[in-house]
Amino acid sequence: MPRQLGELEDAVMTRVWEWNRPVTVREVLEDLQQERSIAYTTVMTVMDNLHQKGWVRREVEGRAYRYTAVSTRAAYAAALMNEAWSLSDNPAAALVAFFGMMSAEQREALRDAMRIVLPTLPEDGTAPAAEAGEAADDAEPESGR
C-alpha cells in the first residue's frame, strides 16, 4: 500500500502527472520556483527519492535524467482510499460516513464511476433485475405453498 506523499513530493508528482511526459529536474525546478524558493539539489533529491520509492522511472538523456510517472494520480488516490477503508473496523460504516461527506459533484462522479464499473446498474441505483431475481431464487421458500 502506498504511503501518502509528502508536501514537496506531491508538488513534484503533480507536475509529472499534469505534464504527462518525461520531465527533467530543471523543468520541475523552474516551475516550482514560480511558487517558492527552492534549490536544484533539493528537487533532484526529491525526484531521486520518488524513483527509489517506485513512483517514477527514469532514463538517462545526456548528462541528466528524464522522469516519467509509473502510475496516474487517480490510481494513487484510489490506493490511498482503499488503504484508509481497509483500516476501518467497520468498512460499511466508514463508507456511509465517507459518502455523507461528499459534495453533490462528488456523488455524481461516484454514480458515473458505478455506471462504468457496473454497467447493468439502472439509473435509479436499484439492484439490476438479474441480481434481484437471483436473490429471490436464493430465498427460503414460503411455508404453506
C-alpha positions, 0 to 999 in steps of 0.5 A: 500500500502506498504511503501518502506523499509528502508536501514537496513530493506531491508538488513534484508528482503533480507536475509529472502527472499534469505534464504527462511526459518525461520531465527533467529536474530543471523543468520541475525546478523552474516551475516550482520556483514560480511558487517558492524558493527552492534549490536544484539539489533539493528537487533532484533529491526529491525526484531521486527519492520518488524513483527509489520509492517506485513512483517514477522511472527514469532514463538517462538523456545526456548528462541528466535524467528524464522522469516519467510517472509509473502510475496516474494520480487517480490510481494513487488516490484510489490506493490511498482510499482503499488503504484508509477503508481497509483500516476501518473496523467497520468498512460499511460504516466508514463508507456511509460516513465517507459518502455523507461527506461528499459534495453533490459533484462528488456523488455524481462522479461516484454514480458515473464511476458505478455506471462504468464499473457496473454497467447493468446498474439502472439509473435509479441505483436499484439492484439490476433485475438479474441480481434481484431475481437471483436473490429471490431464487436464493430465498427460503421458500414460503411455508404453506405453498 
